[in-house]
């Protein structure tokens, strides 16, 4: 397959349609969320869905108890969040929570991860990797992330404080990015020790990302809001995340084409 052959992008995109199709047809066998049904006032359907998910009958005592707990929680949340206004959100007790969540959402995206993830082949090409090599190097970046995330969630996430993990992770990510900038400040020869070291810094970066802000941002945002403002806080923070995601996807190629030095 030649470098200009359109099949080099058509085949990978076509392969991604396979899991999409499996998901589409699989959804016909998936029940609606019992909690969402109950929150929407469809509590009889919620009970049916809960029994289906638990593989039990609607008259089962455990199912009835769990449904009762869900209904009670939803009633409490509705009572607490009733009458919430934007003015209340801006009060000092809530303002700093929202600001912290927005900063977490912003820096989750604007600290390099998404730029490397989206434009990995281009970035690896700037440090001497050829077309196929840059694709493999970029793929390895994603594989490391997939391996590190579960390890962190199983063994580290609740062993240390959120702040400690965020501080340590952000410090080491900063070191990796500064080292990468230094290594790429001059022309890089393909296959050289300099190129390998630059690639290693990107791989170390994703390790520290996966052990800190990558998964922790979502946990932190969900934990800091009280019940009354949680829906507003989480939804607006996620909206900011995707807005930042869009911005970084537009900014990165312009930045890469404008950078001088080794790039």
C-alpha positions in Angstrom: 0.0 0.0 0.0 1.6 3.3 -1.1 1.9 6.4 0.9 -0.8 8.1 -1.3 -3.1 5.2 -1.4 -6.5 6.3 0.1 -7.0 2.8 1.5 -4.4 3.5 4.2 -7.1 5.6 6.0 -10.2 4.0 4.6 -9.5 0.5 5.9 -8.7 1.7 9.5 -11.9 3.8 9.5 -13.9 0.9 8.1 -12.6 -1.4 10.8 -13.8 1.0 13.5 -17.4 0.5 12.1 -17.4 -3.1 13.3 -17.4 -2.4 17.0 -19.8 0.5 16.3 -22.2 -1.9 14.6 -21.9 -4.4 17.4 -22.7 -1.7 19.9 -25.8 -0.6 17.8 -27.3 -4.0 17.7 -26.3 -4.8 21.3 -28.2 -1.8 22.5 -31.5 -3.5 21.6 -30.8 -5.9 24.5 -29.9 -3.2 27.0 -32.4 -1.9 29.5 -32.8 1.8 30.3 -31.2 3.1 33.5 -33.5 2.4 36.4 -32.4 5.6 38.1 -33.1 7.7 35.0 -36.6 6.1 34.6 -37.4 6.7 38.3 -36.1 10.3 38.0 -38.4 10.8 35.0 -41.4 9.7 37.0 -41.6 6.2 35.3 -41.1 4.2 38.5 -42.9 1.1 37.5 -40.7 0.8 34.5 -37.7 1.5 36.7 -38.6 -1.4 38.9 -38.9 -3.6 35.8 -35.5 -2.5 34.5 -33.9 -3.0 37.8 -35.2 -6.5 38.1 -34.0 -7.2 34.5 -30.5 -6.0 35.3 -30.3 -8.0 38.5 -31.7 -11.1 36.8 -34.5 -11.4 39.4 -38.3 -10.8 39.7 -40.0 -7.5 40.5 -41.4 -9.1 43.7 -38.0 -10.0 45.0 -37.4 -8.4 48.4 -33.9 -7.2 47.6 -35.1 -5.6 44.3 -37.9 -3.8 46.2 -35.5 -2.6 48.8 -33.0 -1.3 46.3 -35.7 0.5 44.3 -37.0 2.1 47.5 -33.5 3.4 48.3 -33.2 4.8 44.7 -36.5 6.5 45.0 -35.6 8.0 48.4 -32.3 9.3 47.1 -33.9 10.9 44.1 -36.6 12.5 46.3 -33.9 14.0 48.6 -31.9 15.3 45.6 -35.0 16.9 44.1 -35.8 18.6 47.4 -32.3 19.9 47.9 -31.8 21.2 44.3 -35.2 22.8 44.0 -35.0 26.5 43.3 -31.3 26.6 42.6 -30.4 29.9 40.8 -27.3 31.3 39.1 -26.9 33.9 41.9 -26.6 31.1 44.4 -24.0 29.3 42.3 -21.9 32.5 42.4 -21.9 32.8 46.2 -18.5 32.3 47.9 -19.3 28.8 49.2 -20.1 27.6 45.7 -18.0 29.9 43.6 -14.7 28.3 44.5 -16.0 24.9 43.9 -17.1 25.8 40.4 -13.8 27.6 39.8 -11.8 24.6 41.0 -13.8 22.2 38.8 -13.4 24.5 35.7 -9.7 24.7 36.2 -9.4 21.0 36.5 -11.5 20.5 33.3 -9.4 23.1 31.5 -6.0 21.8 32.5 -7.0 18.2 31.9 -7.0 19.1 28.2 -4.5 21.9 28.0 -1.5 20.1 29.5 -0.4 18.3 26.4 -2.2 14.9 26.5 -4.8 15.6 23.8 -2.4 17.3 21.5 -0.1 14.2 21.5 -3.1 11.8 21.3 -4.7 13.5 18.3 -1.5 14.5 16.4 0.9 11.8 17.6 2.1 10.7 14.2 2.9 14.3 13.3 4.7 15.0 16.6 6.7 11.8 16.4 7.6 12.7 12.8 9.2 15.9 14.0 11.6 13.9 16.1 12.8 11.7 13.3 10.2 8.9 13.0 9.2 8.0 9.5 5.6 7.5 8.3 5.1 3.9 9.6 7.4 4.4 12.6 5.5 7.5 13.7 2.2 5.5 13.5 3.6 2.7 15.6 5.2 5.2 18.1 1.9 7.0 18.4 0.1 3.7 18.9 2.4 2.8 21.7 1.6 6.1 23.4 -2.1 4.9 23.5 -1.2 1.4 24.7 0.8 2.8 27.6 -2.2 4.8 28.6 -4.5 1.8 28.5 -2.2 -0.2 30.7 -1.5 2.5 33.2 -5.1 3.7 33.9 -6.4 0.4 35.3 -3.2 0.0 37.4 -3.7 3.4 38.9 -7.4 2.9 39.6 -6.8 -0.5 41.3 -3.8 0.2 43.4 -3.2 4.0 43.8 -6.3 6.1 43.5 -7.5 5.6 47.1 -4.1 5.0 48.7 -3.0 8.6 48.5 -4.8 11.9 48.7 -6.2 13.5 45.6 -4.0 16.6 46.1 -0.8 14.5 46.6 -1.4 12.5 43.4 -2.2 15.7 41.4 0.8 17.6 42.7 3.2 14.7 42.0 1.8 13.9 38.6 1.8 17.5 37.5 5.4 18.1 38.6 6.7 15.0 36.8 4.7 15.8 33.7 6.2 19.3 33.7 9.7 17.8 33.9 9.0 15.5 31.0 7.6 18.3 28.8 10.5 20.6 29.6 13.0 17.8 28.8 11.2 17.1 25.6 11.3 20.8 24.7 15.0 20.9 25.4 15.7 17.8 23.4 13.8 19.0 20.4 15.2 22.6 20.4 17.8 21.5 17.9 17.6 19.4 14.7 17.1 15.7 15.5 18.7 12.9 13.5 16.3 9.9 12.9 17.3 7.0 15.2 19.7 9.0 17.3 19.9 8.9 21.0 18.4 12.3 21.1 15.3 11.1 19.2 14.9 8.1 21.4 15.2 10.2 24.5 12.6 12.7 23.2 10.2 9.8 22.6 10.9 8.4 26.0 9.9 11.7 27.5 6.5 11.5 25.8 6.0 8.0 27.1 6.9 9.0 30.6 4.6 11.9 30.3 1.6 9.7 29.5 2.5 7.4 32.5 2.4 10.4 34.9 -0.8 11.7 33.2 -2.5 8.3 33.7 -1.4 8.3 37.4 -2.7 11.8 38.1 -5.0 14.2 36.4 -6.1 11.8 33.6 -8.5 9.8 35.8 -8.4 12.1 38.9 -10.0 15.1 37.2 -13.3 13.3 36.7 -13.3 11.9 40.3 -12.4 15.3 41.8 -15.1 17.1 39.9 -17.7 14.6 41.0 -16.6 14.8 44.7 -16.3 18.5 45.4 -19.9 19.6 44.8 -22.7 19.3 47.4 -25.9 17.5 46.3 -27.7 20.8 45.6 -25.2 22.0 43.0 -23.8 18.7 41.7 -25.8 18.5 38.5 -24.9 22.0 37.5 -21.3 21.6 38.5 -20.6 18.3 36.7 -22.5 19.2 33.5 -20.9 22.6 33.1 -17.4 21.2 33.8 -17.8 18.4 31.2 -19.1 21.0 28.7 -15.9 23.0 29.4 -13.8 19.9 28.9 -15.3 19.3 25.4 -15.0 23.0 24.5 -11.3 22.9 25.5 -11.0 19.6 23.5 -12.3 21.4 20.4 -10.0 24.3 21.0 -6.8 22.2 21.4 -7.7 20.2 18.3 -7.7 23.4 16.3 -4.7 25.1 18.0 -2.2 22.1 17.9 -1.7 21.8 14.1 -1.3 25.6 13.8 1.3 25.5 16.6 3.2 22.6 15.1 3.5 24.3 11.8 4.6 27.6 13.4 7.2 26.2 15.8 10.8 26.7 14.8 13.9 24.9 16.1 14.1 21.1 15.8 10.5 20.9 14.9 
